[in-house]
Amino acid sequence: MKYQLLKNIPLVLSVAIIIIGTIAMLSYYNNWEQTSLASQENLVETVAQEENTSSNNLQEIIHEAQKNVVQIETTGPEGSSQGSGFVYNEKGDIITNAHVVKDADSVYVKTSEAQTYPAAVIGIGNQQDIAVIRVPQLANSATLEVDPNFEPSIGDEIIAVGSPHGLRNTVTLGHVSGLDRDMTVEQYEYNNLYQISANISQGNSGGPLIHEETGKIIGINSAATNEGTIGFSIPIAQIFDRVSMWSDTASEEDLNYDGDPTMYQDINPNTLEEDGLYLIDYFYETLNVRDYFAAYSLLGSDLQTSQDYQEFREKVVNSIEINVTNREVTNIGDYKATIVVNSDHLVTDDDENEETYHYETTFEVGQENDQLKILSMNREILSRTNETSGE
């Protein structure tokens, strides 16, 4: 009997080892499966967030670019001219083309917020078509990053921003279609230009060329074919050291802002309608890209006193898309413009239900502290449409 027990010990031990091993493997497998699933869930969440960010990237780049792109207007012996430029540093210095400000008696800029300021030329090329002008009021403005080391490839997607034919902050999309293009136009030598497919026309000169993938400024839009279907941009790498030198060595005492810096701040009744509509369009654009602080900054002091920023934001934050269906200037007088806007606001609630609110908003736009502001706004809801039921 004792012998039989001893004989069965190896068998019992083997069975015990198998059972323990099986339990251990099952436990390990379950733990591994849970860990793997958790990792996959985290990965899916991360990818989803990145895709959402990417989908909004182009619109955000365009909005940020429009903030620091200005329309440049000049007067001189040969009349007036117009071009574009962009703020590139904290001093309020603006890069543009030399032919935009050449021989100008006065230079002033209009911003995305419909403000107008005089500018002084601090550097201008004789053979290279670049210039830098300074607007102290734009110091410490938000600027897009300039990439002086960029090396493009054929096919890179780009964004060109400018003011063709006086249409401020017009955006055209395209791609780099050629490299190392050389030409001579009047007195200016252009070497190693980027050839782009984005539409470039009169008034685009001096505006920035932006690399869509990085959102950085890589060139200065400078020339185009007669049809405007092919454009050419000066690489920022060619001129960055020179414009930086102009900015660093400029003496404020020697700069000429053409007299009284406030002379251009008086509202011009002839352009009030255009500037007022532009300001309202920009207001809705900032709401659509959810830049609520920029939208709030367009309001006059009375509106800001009646509602602080947080209150303003809470009124508009649920609008995920705003479509302006009509806008009309109904009155101009006393240096103020009354503008009536009809707009559809797609709104979502906490339960993710969607409705479209149809509003009619009456704006009063006018001057306050030498700036064009939204002085009053009265919004009335006309109707609502339930996007689920269609009612």
Helices and strands as residue ranges (DSSP letters): H 2-55, H 57-68, E 69-76, E 79-87, E 93-96, H 98-101, E 106-110, E 116-124, E 131-134, G 136-138, E 157-162, G 164-166, E 170-185, E 188-196, E 208-211, E 216-224, E 231-235, H 236-249, G 252-254, H 269-288, H 292-297, H 301-306, H 309-316, E 319-333, E 336-348, E 354-368, E 371-386
